[in-house]
Amino acid sequence: MSATSEREFETLLDYLKRIRGFDFTGYKRPSLARRIQKRMSELNVAAYSEYQDYLEVHAEEFSALFNTILINVTGFFRDEGSWAYLAEHVLPPLLARKESAGSVRVWSAGCASGEEAYTLAMLLAEQVGLDGFRDRIKIYATDVDEDALAKARQGVYTENDVSDVAEPLRKKYFDVVDGHYVFRKDLRRQVIFGRHDLITDAPISRVDLLVCRNTLMYLNAETQAKILARFHFALSDGGVLFLGRAETLLTHAITFEPIDLKRRISTKVSRGSLPLRDRLLLIAASGNDDVAADASQHLRLREMAMDAMSQAQVVVDAAGTLVHANDRARTMFALIGSDLGRPLQDLRMSYRPIDLRSLIDQARTERRTVVMRDVEWQASVGDARYMDIHVSPMVDAGTLIGVSVTFSDVSAAKRLQRELEIARQELETAYEELQSTNEELETTNEELQSTVEELETTNEELQSTNEELETMNEELQSTNEELTTMNDELRDRGHELTTVNLFLESVLASIEGAVIVVNTDLHIIAWSRRSQDLWGLREDEVMGKNLFALDSGLPVAALRAPLKQLLSGTQSAPASVEVEVVNRRGRAMHCRVSLSLLKHPTGETRGVILLTAAANGEELDGTRPPVGEAIAASKNGK
């Protein structure tokens, strides 16, 4: 796609979002471009900008475009092995766990025309019984395509649509009405259909089973991650996620644990078991409004944690006033509550064990952390202690608002350092050998890491290719269904045409006389079997030829005048001409040729019908001789 086409394509997507509220920016660009170009080719539109102009003029085109983009290729028990595994190994423990907890909530996301939702209904009804299904089960089926949802709500399918449903299930859950299969109305009440955009709308909550098959593969990685985060929040703890065969959760192993990786069935990892960082990222990705409350609580926890730190810490504001000191600092420097709010320079700690004011000024000026190591602190009683002092400026939006001073007791480390000095000298030789080995291991590790990254890249490319192929397969299947429908219509029309032709041939064969039909150019367009018997010319020899160019026993010169009068309109009544003819047997006969106009129902003249009949009652093919010849033949016989 050229730079100009890409700009026009993005402008078109923005137009669809503004005018109709459909946000396709999260869809994979190659697949989305193919679907739009398919619609453009059907309208003979070359550029995206021209197609946008067409949409502005023809509002009905939006519906056709959305039906093309939103490929609704689905079916009952699609990938039968996965549905069988769900029924045998997943639904029984899920229903057993929910038996005492009330109703079971199921969400079919991207349900298209409803086959997937009704498949779930049949599986669950088989598990809990019809009464249990009516009392306990709620299935929420959603999609962005209103036309598909309208069909799903009706629950009416053709015999071909339900061909993958086993015969016992078909008899049990479908009523046959006018040759169509209608899902049972009493069970259909438990299946609630509604429009829902997975990208922009909030998810359904407290779901026990979430089925979203072959929908995510049309979306890019960022949008997939956002939707999967919403799915995580939609599912109850222990809830099950069932995806399509072209979709994986390899990059979301933290939030979903596979039950059967091959069949893309996973269970939700409880939010409480996630690390805090992953939990916050998950909440942010899902767009949940509880983030602010959680963040406030976490801030309070951080304040409490700082107060409980084993290290002494004090905070001085930009004016040099002491604003905070944790428990450890208050004990170390004998601070009391009234010391908070006093200038640091009035406190003893400002110059013992080191001049803090100069360090604070340096940190303010250089806007970096200043570290003083191994500072000796002589307590009132006991041995000397050693501390590392960190003076860190605190900057908000480019403005210095204060300084944090942390005192880390490193006395134990200092003692260990002295004890380890001798051991370090003894181990120096061994360390060099270990260092050499470590470098070799690091080299090997880097090579392995590089190999792993290449494999991961290859896996992602293969996954992307697989999703692309699956998308193309869906498109080809959709096209194949359209071609099958067109083929069936052409076959029916061909059958009707054959029936009409046989009827016309029967009519012509039943007329007593030889029938010839010519068009306004006097070219033959119909030639009856009796005409073939009379003149000895087959239909395929004369069709399309000029009547006056035929080599037959019909004296066409005598017909030229009445034909001209009829076709010119000077005579509208049928004409009749008696002529002497010679049949295919070479026998001369006296015949009457009747000429009448062939007219279209609209009154337009389409040609002339010529009917040739014997004037003296004998057969046209000459099989019955005149009376005189019959008497002579009788006498010769005697």
C-alpha positions as CSV (number, residue, x, y, z in Angstrom):
1,M,0.0,0.0,0.0
2,S,1.4,3.4,-1.0
3,A,1.8,6.3,1.4
4,T,-1.2,8.1,-0.2
5,S,-3.4,5.0,-0.1
6,E,-2.4,4.4,3.6
7,R,-3.4,8.0,4.5
8,E,-6.7,7.6,2.6
9,F,-7.3,4.3,4.4
10,E,-6.8,5.8,7.8
11,T,-9.0,8.7,6.9
12,L,-11.7,6.2,5.9
13,L,-11.4,4.4,9.2
14,D,-11.7,7.6,11.1
15,Y,-14.8,8.6,9.0
16,L,-16.5,5.2,9.9
17,K,-15.8,5.8,13.6
18,R,-17.1,9.4,13.6
19,I,-20.2,8.8,11.4
20,R,-21.4,5.3,12.5
21,G,-19.5,4.6,15.8
22,F,-17.6,1.6,14.4
23,D,-14.0,1.6,15.6
24,F,-11.9,-0.6,13.3
25,T,-8.5,0.8,14.3
26,G,-7.9,-2.3,16.5
27,Y,-8.3,-4.7,13.6
28,K,-5.4,-6.1,11.7
29,R,-4.7,-3.9,8.8
30,P,-4.0,-6.5,6.0
31,S,-7.3,-8.4,6.7
32,L,-9.3,-5.2,7.1
33,A,-7.9,-3.7,3.8
34,R,-8.8,-6.9,1.9
35,R,-12.4,-6.8,3.1
36,I,-12.9,-3.2,2.2
37,Q,-11.2,-3.6,-1.2
38,K,-13.5,-6.5,-1.9
39,R,-16.5,-4.2,-1.4
40,M,-14.8,-1.5,-3.5
41,S,-14.2,-3.9,-6.4
42,E,-17.9,-4.8,-6.5
43,L,-18.7,-1.1,-6.9
44,N,-15.8,-0.5,-9.4
45,V,-14.2,2.1,-7.0
46,A,-10.4,2.3,-7.2
47,A,-9.4,4.6,-4.3
48,Y,-10.3,4.8,-0.7
49,S,-11.1,8.5,-1.0
50,E,-13.6,7.8,-3.8
51,Y,-15.2,5.1,-1.7
52,Q,-15.6,7.5,1.2
53,D,-17.3,9.9,-1.2
54,Y,-19.6,7.1,-2.3
55,L,-20.5,6.3,1.4
56,E,-21.4,10.0,1.9
57,V,-23.9,9.9,-0.9
58,H,-25.3,6.3,-0.5
59,A,-26.1,5.7,3.2
60,E,-27.3,2.1,2.5
61,E,-23.7,1.1,1.6
62,F,-22.7,1.2,5.3
63,S,-24.8,-1.9,5.9
64,A,-23.2,-3.8,3.0
65,L,-19.7,-2.7,4.1
66,F,-20.1,-3.8,7.7
67,N,-21.5,-7.2,6.6
68,T,-18.4,-7.6,4.4
69,I,-15.9,-6.6,7.2
70,L,-17.6,-8.6,10.0
71,I,-17.2,-12.1,8.6
72,N,-20.0,-14.2,10.1
73,V,-18.7,-17.7,9.4
74,T,-19.9,-20.0,12.1
75,G,-21.8,-23.2,12.6
76,F,-23.1,-25.6,15.2
77,F,-20.4,-27.7,16.9
78,R,-17.7,-26.1,14.9
79,D,-14.4,-28.0,15.6
80,E,-16.5,-30.9,17.1
81,G,-13.5,-32.4,19.0
82,S,-13.1,-29.2,21.1
83,W,-16.8,-29.1,21.9
84,A,-16.8,-32.8,22.9
85,Y,-13.8,-32.1,25.3
86,L,-15.7,-29.1,26.8
87,A,-18.8,-31.3,27.4
88,E,-16.9,-34.3,28.9
89,H,-14.1,-32.7,30.9
90,V,-14.9,-29.0,31.6
91,L,-18.6,-28.6,32.1
92,P,-19.2,-31.4,34.7
93,P,-16.7,-29.9,37.3
94,L,-17.8,-26.4,36.5
95,L,-21.5,-27.2,37.1
96,A,-20.7,-29.3,40.2
97,R,-18.9,-26.3,41.7
98,K,-21.8,-24.0,40.9
99,E,-24.5,-26.4,42.1
100,S,-24.9,-24.7,45.5
101,A,-24.0,-21.2,44.3
102,G,-27.0,-20.4,42.2
103,S,-27.3,-19.7,38.5
104,V,-24.6,-20.4,35.9
105,R,-23.7,-17.4,33.7
106,V,-22.3,-18.0,30.2
107,W,-21.0,-15.4,27.7
108,S,-20.8,-16.1,24.0
109,A,-18.7,-13.1,22.7
110,G,-18.8,-12.6,18.9
111,C,-21.8,-15.0,18.5
112,A,-22.6,-14.0,14.8
113,S,-25.9,-15.6,13.8
114,G,-26.3,-17.6,17.0
115,E,-25.1,-21.1,16.2
116,E,-22.4,-21.0,18.9
117,A,-24.8,-19.8,21.6
118,Y,-27.4,-22.5,20.8
119,T,-24.6,-25.1,20.8
120,L,-23.8,-24.0,24.3
121,A,-27.5,-24.2,25.2
122,M,-27.7,-27.8,24.0
123,L,-24.6,-28.9,25.8
124,L,-25.7,-27.3,29.1
125,A,-29.2,-28.7,28.8
126,E,-27.8,-32.2,28.3
127,Q,-25.7,-31.7,31.5
128,V,-28.4,-30.3,33.8
129,G,-31.7,-31.4,32.1
130,L,-34.3,-29.2,30.6
131,D,-35.8,-28.0,33.9
132,G,-32.4,-27.3,35.3
133,F,-31.5,-25.4,32.2
134,R,-34.5,-23.1,32.5
135,D,-33.9,-22.5,36.2
136,R,-30.1,-22.2,36.4
137,I,-28.6,-21.2,33.1
138,K,-28.2,-17.7,31.6
139,I,-26.4,-17.4,28.2
140,Y,-25.5,-13.9,27.1
141,A,-24.7,-13.8,23.4
142,T,-23.2,-10.6,21.9
143,D,-21.9,-9.3,18.6
144,V,-21.5,-5.9,16.9
145,D,-23.5,-7.0,13.7
146,E,-27.1,-6.1,14.2
147,D,-28.3,-8.1,11.2
148,A,-26.6,-11.2,12.5
149,L,-28.1,-10.7,15.9
150,A,-31.6,-10.3,14.4
151,K,-31.2,-13.7,12.7
152,A,-29.9,-15.2,16.0
153,R,-32.9,-14.0,18.0
154,Q,-35.2,-15.8,15.5
155,G,-33.3,-19.0,15.9
156,V,-34.4,-20.2,12.4
157,Y,-32.0,-22.3,10.4
158,T,-32.0,-24.4,7.2
159,E,-31.4,-28.1,6.9
160,N,-27.9,-27.4,5.7
161,D,-27.2,-25.2,8.7
162,V,-28.1,-27.9,11.2
163,S,-26.3,-30.7,9.3
164,D,-23.6,-30.9,11.9
165,V,-26.1,-31.4,14.8
166,A,-26.5,-35.0,15.8
167,E,-29.9,-36.4,14.9
168,P,-31.0,-37.0,18.5
169,L,-30.1,-33.4,19.5
170,R,-31.8,-32.1,16.3
171,K,-35.1,-33.8,17.2
172,K,-34.9,-32.8,20.8
173,Y,-34.1,-29.1,20.5
174,F,-35.5,-28.0,17.1
175,D,-39.0,-27.7,15.8
176,V,-39.5,-28.2,12.0
177,V,-41.6,-25.3,10.6
178,D,-42.1,-24.9,6.8
179,G,-38.9,-26.9,6.0
180,H,-36.8,-24.8,8.5
181,Y,-35.4,-25.8,11.9
182,V,-36.4,-23.5,14.7
183,F,-34.7,-23.7,18.1
184,R,-37.2,-24.4,20.9
185,K,-38.9,-21.3,22.1
186,D,-39.0,-22.3,25.8
187,L,-35.2,-22.7,25.9
188,R,-34.5,-19.7,23.7
189,R,-35.7,-17.5,26.5
190,Q,-32.5,-18.4,28.5
191,V,-30.3,-17.1,25.6
192,I,-30.1,-13.2,25.7
193,F,-28.8,-11.6,22.5
194,G,-27.4,-8.0,22.5
195,R,-25.1,-5.7,20.7
196,H,-21.6,-5.4,22.4
197,D,-18.3,-4.1,21.1
198,L,-15.5,-6.0,22.7
199,I,-13.1,-3.0,22.1
200,T,-15.1,-0.2,23.6
201,D,-17.9,-1.6,25.8
202,A,-17.6,-2.8,29.4
203,P,-17.5,-6.6,29.8
204,I,-20.3,-8.7,31.3
205,S,-19.4,-9.5,35.0
206,R,-19.5,-12.7,37.1
207,V,-19.2,-15.1,34.1
208,D,-18.5,-18.8,34.7
209,L,-17.9,-19.7,31.1
210,L,-16.7,-17.3,28.4
211,V,-16.6,-18.5,24.8
212,C,-15.0,-16.3,22.1
213,R,-13.9,-18.3,19.1
214,N,-12.1,-17.0,16.0
215,T,-12.8,-13.4,16.9
216,L,-9.6,-12.2,18.4
217,M,-7.6,-13.3,15.4
218,Y,-8.9,-10.3,13.4
219,L,-7.5,-7.9,16.0
220,N,-3.9,-6.6,16.5
221,A,-1.8,-7.7,19.5
222,E,-2.5,-4.5,21.6
223,T,-6.3,-4.8,21.2
224,Q,-6.2,-8.5,21.9
225,A,-4.3,-7.8,25.2
226,K,-6.9,-5.2,26.2
227,I,-9.8,-7.6,25.5
228,L,-8.2,-10.5,27.3
229,A,-7.7,-8.3,30.3
230,R,-11.4,-7.5,30.2
231,F,-12.2,-11.2,29.9
232,H,-10.1,-11.8,33.0
233,F,-12.3,-9.3,35.0
234,A,-15.5,-10.7,33.4
235,L,-14.7,-14.3,34.6
236,S,-15.4,-15.4,38.2
237,D,-12.5,-17.1,40.0
238,G,-12.1,-20.5,38.5
239,G,-14.1,-19.4,35.4
240,V,-13.3,-21.0,32.0
241,L,-12.2,-19.3,28.8
242,F,-12.8,-21.1,25.5
243,L,-11.0,-19.6,22.4
244,G,-10.8,-20.6,18.7
245,R,-8.1,-22.8,17.3
246,A,-6.3,-19.9,15.7
247,E,-5.9,-18.0,19.0
248,T,-3.4,-18.6,21.8
249,L,-2.7,-17.2,25.3
250,L,1.1,-17.7,25.3
251,T,1.7,-14.1,26.2
252,H,-1.0,-14.1,28.9
253,A,0.1,-17.1,30.9
254,I,0.1,-15.0,34.1
255,T,-3.6,-14.4,33.9
256,F,-4.9,-17.6,32.4
257,E,-3.8,-21.2,33.1
258,P,-4.4,-23.7,30.2
259,I,-6.7,-26.7,30.8
260,D,-6.1,-28.0,27.3
261,L,-3.7,-26.0,25.3
262,K,-4.4,-27.8,22.0
263,R,-8.1,-27.0,22.2
264,R,-7.6,-23.4,23.6
265,I,-9.4,-24.0,26.8
266,S,-8.1,-22.1,29.9
267,T,-9.1,-21.2,33.4
268,K,-8.7,-17.8,35.1
269,V,-5.9,-17.2,37.5
270,S,-7.3,-15.6,40.6
271,R,-6.4,-11.9,40.9
272,G,-5.4,-12.3,44.5
273,S,-2.6,-14.7,43.6
274,L,-1.0,-12.2,41.1
275,P,1.9,-10.0,42.2
276,L,0.9,-6.4,42.9
277,R,2.6,-5.1,39.8
278,D,0.8,-7.5,37.5
279,R,-2.5,-6.9,39.3
280,L,-2.2,-3.1,38.8
281,L,-1.2,-3.5,35.1
282,L,-4.2,-5.8,34.6
283,I,-6.6,-3.3,36.2
284,A,-5.2,-0.5,34.0
285,A,-5.4,-2.5,30.9
286,S,-9.0,-3.4,31.5
287,G,-10.0,0.2,32.1
288,N,-11.5,-0.5,35.5
289,D,-12.6,2.5,37.6
290,D,-11.3,0.9,40.9
291,V,-7.7,1.8,39.9
292,A,-7.8,5.1,41.7
293,A,-9.2,3.7,45.0
294,D,-6.6,0.9,44.9
295,A,-3.8,3.4,44.1
296,S,-4.9,5.5,47.1
297,Q,-4.8,2.5,49.4
298,H,-1.4,1.5,48.0
299,L,-0.1,5.0,48.7
300,R,-1.2,4.7,52.3
301,L,0.5,1.3,52.5
302,R,3.7,2.9,51.2
303,E,3.6,5.6,53.9
304,M,3.1,2.9,56.6
305,A,5.9,0.9,55.1
306,M,8.3,3.9,55.2
307,D,7.4,4.5,58.8
308,A,8.2,0.8,59.6
309,M,11.5,0.8,57.7
310,S,14.6,-0.5,59.5
311,Q,16.6,2.4,58.1
312,A,16.3,5.9,59.5
313,Q,14.8,8.4,57.2
314,V,13.9,12.1,57.4
315,V,12.4,14.5,54.9
316,V,13.2,18.2,54.7
317,D,11.1,20.6,52.5
318,A,12.5,23.2,50.1
319,A,12.6,25.8,52.9
320,G,14.8,23.6,55.1
321,T,12.1,22.5,57.5
322,L,11.9,19.0,58.9
323,V,8.5,17.6,57.7
324,H,8.9,13.8,58.3
325,A,10.9,11.4,60.4
326,N,10.2,7.7,60.7
327,D,10.3,5.7,63.9
328,R,13.9,4.6,63.4
329,A,15.1,8.3,62.8
330,R,13.2,9.6,65.8
331,T,14.8,7.0,68.1
332,M,18.3,7.5,66.6
333,F,18.3,11.3,66.9
334,A,16.1,11.6,70.0
335,L,13.5,13.6,68.0
336,I,10.1,14.4,69.5
337,G,6.8,15.4,67.9
338,S,7.4,19.2,68.3
339,D,10.7,18.9,66.3
340,L,8.6,18.3,63.2
341,G,8.1,21.7,61.6
342,R,11.3,23.2,63.0
343,P,14.2,24.4,60.7
344,L,16.8,21.6,60.3
345,Q,19.6,24.0,61.3
346,D,18.1,24.3,64.8
347,L,18.4,20.6,65.4
348,R,21.4,18.7,66.6
349,M,21.1,16.1,63.9
350,S,22.0,18.8,61.3
351,Y,25.7,18.5,62.2
352,R,26.0,15.1,63.9
353,P,27.2,12.7,62.7
354,I,28.0,14.9,59.7
355,D,27.1,18.3,58.3
356,L,23.8,17.5,56.6
357,R,23.2,21.1,55.5
358,S,26.1,21.1,53.0
359,L,25.1,17.7,51.6
360,I,21.5,19.0,51.3
361,D,22.7,22.1,49.5
362,Q,24.8,20.0,47.1
363,A,21.8,17.7,46.3
364,R,19.6,20.7,45.6
365,T,22.1,22.4,43.4
366,E,23.2,19.3,41.4
367,R,19.7,17.7,41.4
368,R,21.1,14.2,42.1
369,T,21.5,11.9,45.0
370,V,24.6,12.6,47.1
371,V,26.0,9.5,49.0
372,M,28.4,9.5,51.9
373,R,29.7,6.1,52.9
374,D,31.1,4.7,56.1
375,V,30.3,7.7,58.2
376,E,31.2,7.0,61.8
377,W,28.5,7.6,64.4
378,Q,29.5,7.6,68.0
379,A,26.5,6.8,70.2
380,S,26.3,7.8,73.8
381,V,27.1,4.3,74.9
382,G,28.6,1.3,73.1
383,D,30.9,0.9,70.2
384,A,31.1,3.2,67.2
385,R,28.7,2.5,64.3
386,Y,29.1,3.2,60.6
387,M,26.4,4.5,58.3
388,D,25.8,5.2,54.6
389,I,24.0,8.5,54.2
390,H,21.9,9.1,51.0
391,V,20.7,12.6,50.3
392,S,18.1,12.5,47.5
393,P,16.3,15.6,46.0
394,M,12.6,15.2,45.4
395,V,11.4,16.9,42.2
396,D,7.8,17.3,41.1
397,A,7.2,18.5,37.5
398,G,10.6,20.1,37.4
399,T,10.3,21.8,40.8
400,L,12.3,20.9,43.9
401,I,9.9,20.2,46.7
402,G,12.1,18.7,49.3
403,V,15.0,16.4,50.1
404,S,15.0,12.8,51.6
405,V,17.9,11.8,53.9
406,T,18.4,8.1,54.6
407,F,20.8,6.6,57.2
408,S,21.7,3.0,56.5
409,D,23.5,1.2,59.3
410,V,26.4,-0.7,57.7
411,S,28.3,-1.6,60.9
412,A,27.7,-5.3,60.5
413,A,28.8,-5.0,56.9
414,K,31.9,-3.1,58.0
415,R,32.9,-5.9,60.4
416,L,32.2,-8.5,57.8
417,Q,34.3,-6.5,55.3
418,R,37.3,-6.7,57.6
419,E,36.8,-10.4,58.2
420,L,36.5,-11.1,54.5
421,E,39.6,-9.1,53.5
422,I,41.9,-12.0,54.5
423,A,39.6,-14.6,52.9
424,R,39.4,-12.5,49.7
425,Q,43.2,-12.6,49.4
426,E,43.2,-16.4,49.8
427,L,40.5,-16.9,47.3
428,E,41.9,-14.5,44.7
429,T,43.5,-17.3,42.7
430,A,40.4,-19.4,42.7
431,Y,38.3,-16.4,41.9
432,E,40.3,-15.8,38.7
433,E,39.7,-19.3,37.6
434,L,36.0,-19.0,38.4
435,Q,35.9,-15.7,36.5
436,S,37.2,-17.4,33.4
437,T,34.6,-20.1,33.7
438,N,31.9,-17.6,34.3
439,E,32.8,-15.7,31.2
440,E,32.6,-18.9,29.2
441,L,29.2,-19.6,30.7
442,E,28.0,-16.0,30.0
443,T,29.1,-16.4,26.4
444,T,27.1,-19.7,26.2
445,N,24.1,-18.1,27.9
446,E,24.1,-15.2,25.5
447,E,24.2,-17.6,22.5
448,L,21.3,-19.5,24.1
449,Q,19.4,-16.3,24.8
450,S,19.9,-15.2,21.2
451,T,18.6,-18.6,20.0
452,V,15.6,-18.3,22.4
453,E,14.8,-14.8,21.0
454,E,15.0,-16.1,17.4
455,L,12.7,-19.0,18.3
456,E,10.3,-16.6,20.0
457,T,10.4,-14.4,16.9
458,T,9.8,-17.3,14.6
459,N,6.9,-18.5,16.8
460,E,5.3,-15.1,16.7
461,E,5.7,-15.0,12.9
462,L,4.2,-18.5,12.6
463,Q,1.3,-17.5,14.9
464,S,0.7,-14.3,12.8
465,T,0.8,-16.4,9.6
466,N,-1.6,-18.9,11.1
467,E,-4.0,-16.2,12.0
468,E,-3.7,-14.7,8.6
469,L,-4.4,-18.1,6.9
470,E,-7.3,-18.7,9.2
471,T,-8.7,-15.3,8.3
472,M,-8.3,-16.0,4.5
473,N,-9.9,-19.4,5.0
474,E,-12.9,-17.8,6.6
475,E,-13.1,-15.4,3.7
476,L,-12.9,-18.2,1.2
477,Q,-15.5,-20.2,3.0
478,S,-17.8,-17.1,2.9
479,T,-17.2,-16.7,-0.8
480,N,-17.8,-20.4,-1.4
481,E,-21.1,-20.2,0.4
482,E,-22.1,-17.3,-1.8
483,L,-21.1,-19.2,-5.0
484,T,-23.0,-22.3,-3.8
485,T,-26.1,-20.2,-3.4
486,M,-25.7,-18.6,-6.9
487,N,-25.1,-22.1,-8.4
488,D,-28.3,-23.4,-6.8
489,E,-30.2,-20.4,-8.3
490,L,-28.7,-21.0,-11.7
491,R,-29.6,-24.7,-11.6
492,D,-33.2,-23.8,-10.7
493,R,-33.5,-21.3,-13.5
494,G,-31.9,-23.8,-15.9
495,H,-34.5,-26.4,-14.9
496,E,-37.3,-23.9,-15.4
497,L,-35.9,-23.0,-18.9
498,T,-35.8,-26.7,-19.9
499,T,-39.4,-27.1,-18.7
500,V,-40.5,-24.1,-20.8
501,N,-38.6,-25.3,-23.9
502,L,-40.2,-28.8,-23.6
503,F,-43.6,-27.2,-23.3
504,L,-43.0,-25.0,-26.4
505,E,-41.8,-28.1,-28.3
506,S,-44.9,-30.0,-27.3
507,V,-47.1,-27.1,-28.4
508,L,-45.3,-27.0,-31.8
509,A,-45.5,-30.7,-32.3
510,S,-49.2,-30.8,-31.5
511,I,-50.1,-28.2,-34.2
512,E,-51.5,-29.7,-37.4
513,G,-49.2,-28.1,-39.9
514,A,-45.6,-27.1,-40.4
515,V,-44.7,-24.1,-38.2
516,I,-41.9,-21.6,-39.0
517,V,-41.2,-18.5,-36.9
518,V,-39.0,-15.7,-38.3
519,N,-37.9,-12.5,-36.6
520,T,-38.2,-9.0,-38.0
521,D,-35.1,-9.6,-40.1
522,L,-36.7,-12.8,-41.6
523,H,-34.2,-15.0,-39.8
524,I,-35.6,-18.3,-38.6
525,I,-36.0,-18.5,-34.8
526,A,-38.3,-21.6,-34.6
527,W,-38.6,-24.7,-36.8
528,S,-41.2,-27.4,-35.9
529,R,-40.7,-31.1,-36.3
530,R,-43.4,-31.1,-39.0
531,S,-41.5,-28.5,-40.9
532,Q,-38.5,-30.9,-40.8
533,D,-40.6,-33.8,-42.1
534,L,-42.2,-31.6,-44.9
535,W,-39.0,-29.9,-46.2
536,G,-36.3,-32.4,-45.2
537,L,-34.2,-29.8,-43.4
538,R,-33.2,-30.3,-39.7
539,E,-33.6,-27.5,-37.1
540,D,-29.8,-27.1,-36.6
541,E,-29.4,-26.5,-40.4
542,V,-31.9,-23.6,-40.6
543,M,-31.8,-21.8,-37.3
544,G,-30.6,-18.2,-37.7
545,K,-30.7,-18.3,-41.5
546,N,-32.8,-16.1,-43.7
547,L,-36.1,-17.6,-44.9
548,F,-35.5,-16.6,-48.5
549,A,-32.0,-18.3,-48.5
550,L,-33.4,-21.8,-47.8
551,D,-33.3,-24.4,-50.5
552,S,-36.7,-26.0,-49.8
553,G,-39.9,-26.8,-51.7
554,L,-41.7,-23.8,-50.2
555,P,-42.1,-21.0,-52.8
556,V,-40.9,-18.2,-50.6
557,A,-41.3,-15.6,-53.4
558,A,-45.0,-15.8,-53.1
559,L,-44.7,-14.9,-49.4
560,R,-42.5,-11.9,-49.7
561,A,-45.3,-9.4,-50.2
562,P,-47.5,-10.5,-47.3
563,L,-44.5,-10.7,-45.0
564,K,-43.5,-7.2,-45.9
565,Q,-47.0,-5.9,-45.3
566,L,-47.2,-7.5,-41.9
567,L,-43.8,-6.3,-40.7
568,S,-44.2,-2.8,-42.0
569,G,-47.5,-2.5,-40.2
570,T,-49.6,-1.8,-43.3
571,Q,-51.6,-4.9,-42.6
572,S,-52.2,-6.1,-39.0
573,A,-54.7,-8.9,-39.7
574,P,-53.3,-12.4,-40.4
575,A,-52.8,-13.2,-44.1
576,S,-53.3,-16.5,-46.0
577,V,-51.6,-17.6,-49.2
578,E,-52.3,-20.7,-51.2
579,V,-49.2,-22.1,-53.0
580,E,-48.0,-25.1,-54.8
581,V,-45.2,-26.8,-52.9
582,V,-42.8,-29.8,-53.3
583,N,-42.3,-31.8,-50.1
584,R,-39.1,-33.7,-49.1
585,R,-40.3,-36.7,-51.0
586,G,-40.5,-34.7,-54.3
587,R,-44.2,-34.7,-54.3
588,A,-46.1,-31.6,-55.5
589,M,-48.9,-30.5,-53.2
590,H,-51.4,-27.6,-52.9
591,C,-51.0,-25.9,-49.5
592,R,-52.2,-22.9,-47.6
593,V,-49.7,-20.8,-45.8
594,S,-51.1,-18.7,-42.9
595,L,-49.1,-15.7,-41.7
596,S,-49.7,-13.9,-38.4
597,L,-47.6,-11.4,-36.4
598,L,-45.5,-12.6,-33.4
599,K,-46.0,-9.9,-30.7
600,H,-44.5,-9.2,-27.3
601,P,-46.9,-8.7,-24.4
602,T,-46.0,-5.0,-24.6
603,G,-47.3,-4.9,-28.2
604,E,-43.9,-4.8,-29.8
605,T,-43.6,-6.8,-33.1
606,R,-41.0,-9.5,-32.7
607,G,-41.6,-11.5,-36.0
608,V,-44.0,-13.6,-38.1
609,I,-45.4,-17.1,-37.6
610,L,-45.9,-19.1,-40.8
611,L,-48.3,-22.1,-40.6
612,T,-48.2,-24.4,-43.7
613,A,-51.2,-26.8,-44.1
614,A,-52.4,-29.0,-47.0
615,A,-55.4,-27.4,-48.8
616,N,-56.9,-30.7,-50.0
617,G,-56.8,-32.6,-46.8
618,E,-53.9,-34.9,-47.5
619,E,-51.0,-35.4,-45.1
620,L,-48.1,-32.9,-45.3
621,D,-45.5,-35.6,-45.7
622,G,-47.4,-37.0,-48.7
623,T,-48.1,-40.4,-47.1
624,R,-51.8,-40.3,-48.3
625,P,-52.0,-40.2,-52.2
626,P,-54.8,-38.4,-54.1
627,V,-58.0,-40.4,-54.8
628,G,-57.3,-41.1,-58.5
629,E,-53.9,-42.6,-57.7
630,A,-55.5,-44.7,-55.0
631,I,-58.1,-46.2,-57.4
632,A,-55.4,-46.9,-60.0
633,A,-53.2,-48.7,-57.4
634,S,-56.3,-50.7,-56.5
635,K,-56.9,-51.9,-60.0
636,N,-53.3,-52.8,-60.6
637,G,-53.5,-54.9,-57.5
638,K,-56.3,-57.0,-58.9
